Amino acid sequence: MTPTQPDNRAVERYEVDVPIEGAIGDLAFKGRLKDISSTGAAIVGVDDVGYENNQFAQLHMNGVETQSGYIKRRIPEGFALQFDNNEDDGKRKSDVQAMLRALGPDAMRG
């Protein structure tokens, strides 16, 4: 697992390419997980889903438990999600590491 290039982020972000399904409120969507860290993720390929900042969203990935959080901003082709932070940093980091292992090496980019 190689983190993405350093970009002055507080936590390591890992580039991935994984299909996901999710929901923003009652609106279901399909997209791709572009990258993930212990604090959030970038979701792309969600063309026609209407969303606003601070909306609650859930992500479903094959073999990984549901992740949830709040949309922080739009990015090209999607949005940045900040995970719902009910856990300490160490637990969240170990959860992300377990998620990356579950997704497998074929999901990793870079």
matplotlib code that plots the C-alpha trace (Angstrom):
import matplotlib.pyplot as plt

x = [0.0, 1.6, 0.3, -0.2, 2.3, 2.9, 0.6, 0.8, -2.2, -2.4, -2.9, -1.8, -4.2, -4.2, -5.1, -7.6, -10.0, -13.0, -16.6, -18.9, -22.6, -24.0, -26.7, -27.0, -30.1, -32.7, -30.8, -28.9, -25.8, -23.0, -19.5, -15.8, -13.7, -10.7, -8.8, -9.1, -7.5, -8.4, -10.4, -12.2, -12.5, -12.8, -15.8, -16.0, -18.3, -21.5, -22.8, -26.4, -26.7, -27.7, -25.8, -24.8, -22.0, -22.6, -25.1, -24.9, -23.7, -23.1, -20.7, -21.0, -18.0, -17.9, -16.3, -16.1, -18.4, -20.5, -18.7, -20.5, -19.8, -20.6, -19.9, -17.3, -16.8, -17.3, -14.3, -14.1, -16.7, -17.7, -17.2, -14.9, -16.4, -15.3, -15.9, -18.3, -15.7, -17.1, -13.8, -10.3, -7.7, -5.9, -9.0, -10.0, -6.5, -6.6, -10.1, -8.8, -5.9, -8.3, -10.5, -7.5, -6.5, -10.1, -10.2, -7.0, -4.0, -6.0, -7.8, -4.5, -3.2, 0.1]
y = [0.0, 3.1, 6.5, 9.1, 11.9, 14.1, 17.1, 18.6, 16.6, 15.8, 12.1, 9.7, 9.3, 6.2, 6.1, 3.4, 2.6, 0.7, 0.6, 1.8, 2.3, 4.8, 7.1, 10.8, 11.1, 9.0, 9.3, 6.2, 6.5, 4.5, 5.8, 5.0, 5.4, 7.5, 7.8, 7.2, 8.2, 7.8, 11.1, 10.8, 9.8, 11.1, 9.8, 10.3, 9.2, 10.3, 12.4, 13.1, 12.8, 16.1, 17.0, 19.9, 20.4, 19.0, 16.4, 13.0, 10.2, 6.4, 4.3, 0.6, -1.3, -5.0, -6.8, -3.7, -2.4, 0.7, 4.0, 7.2, 10.9, 14.4, 15.9, 18.6, 19.9, 19.2, 17.9, 17.2, 14.5, 14.0, 15.0, 14.8, 13.0, 13.5, 10.4, 10.7, 10.9, 9.0, 7.1, 8.0, 8.5, 5.2, 3.2, 5.0, 4.5, 0.8, 0.6, 2.1, -0.2, -3.2, -1.7, -1.5, -5.1, -6.2, -4.3, -6.1, -5.1, -4.8, -1.8, 0.1, 2.6, 4.3]
z = [0.0, -1.2, -0.2, -2.8, -3.4, -0.4, -0.6, 3.0, 4.2, 7.9, 7.1, 4.4, 1.5, -0.7, -4.3, -5.2, -8.0, -6.7, -7.7, -5.0, -4.4, -2.0, -0.9, -0.3, 1.7, -0.2, -3.5, -4.5, -6.7, -8.2, -8.6, -8.0, -4.9, -6.1, -2.9, 0.9, 4.1, 7.8, 7.6, 4.3, 0.7, -2.8, -4.8, -8.6, -11.4, -9.7, -12.6, -12.1, -8.3, -6.8, -3.6, -1.4, 1.1, 4.5, 3.3, 5.0, 2.6, 3.0, 0.9, 0.2, -1.1, -1.8, 1.2, 3.3, 6.0, 5.2, 5.6, 6.2, 6.6, 5.3, 1.9, 2.3, -1.2, -4.9, -6.8, -10.6, -11.3, -7.7, -4.1, -1.1, 1.9, 5.4, 7.5, 10.4, 13.2, 16.1, 16.7, 17.8, 15.1, 15.8, 15.4, 12.2, 10.8, 11.5, 10.0, 6.8, 6.7, 7.1, 4.4, 2.0, 2.7, 2.1, -1.2, -2.3, -4.3, -7.6, -6.1, -5.5, -8.0, -8.3]

ax = plt.figure().add_subplot(projection="3d")
ax.plot(x, y, z, "-o")
ax.set_aspect("equal")
plt.show()
